[in-house]
Amino acid sequence: MSDSQLAGLLSVQDLDVSIDQHRHRRQTLPERDELRAIDTQMDSLKAQSDRVTGALDVIARRESELEAELSATEQRAATVSRRLYGGEVSASRELQAMAADVETLKARASELEDQGLILLEEREPLDMTIDELAVQLGSLDLERAAVLGRLAEAEDKVDGEIASLIRDREESAAGIPADLLANYERLRARLGGVGAARLVGNHCDGCHLTLSSMELDRIRHLGDGEVFTCEQCSRILVPSKPSS
Ligand SMILES: [Zn+2]
């Protein structure tokens, strides 16, 4: 293995680390946290809105029942009144009974009207709450769209950087023998993204352990085509200042 091929492998390693970091940054863009926070807030407001809508539906049902009963009561009162004053009935007992009926029906109608007013009072604050929730949800929706826009911009920027790094990586990898590259990929997958490490001074930069003087001697006198592997971490170890 030539020195330049090993140096090329280190370039590939550095670029792979950089690509991994960029992908991680893409996954953890702050806009994603902002979106999650907005969605949580919107979910909670929607749940609140659903509860209030449910309460309003109950009131609406009671209102329509009241209105139906009120209208029936008023019609009945009108019908009895017409007969009472229509002159067709002359028996005084019957007339008295009818007058009593009209009174009872009018009392019932007034009671139903009072109940309607109570329902109206119950409805007003709920209507206001629904309006307030709609305003809050509307402004969160706008905020969400703005964050989505910023997220797309940030993603595009990182994607551009990743594409450029991948092109550099392809260039650096082009000169490396396929079996060395395959070995590197296997090690990289197994060892947390680092398959090739520099020898820095007398220690492996992959596992940070010190090499024995025998190992150091071997790595300094590698023949052509030989690849040195760190005995501690199994990574491909590349001398940072290869002897020429
Ligand atoms: Zn090592």
Boltz pocket constraint, residues with backbone or C-beta under 6 A from the ligand:
constraints:
  - pocket:
      binder: B
      contacts: [[A, 197], [A, 204], [A, 205], [A, 206], [A, 207], [A, 208], [A, 209], [A, 230], [A, 231], [A, 232], [A, 233], [A, 234], [A, 235]]
      max_distance: 6.0
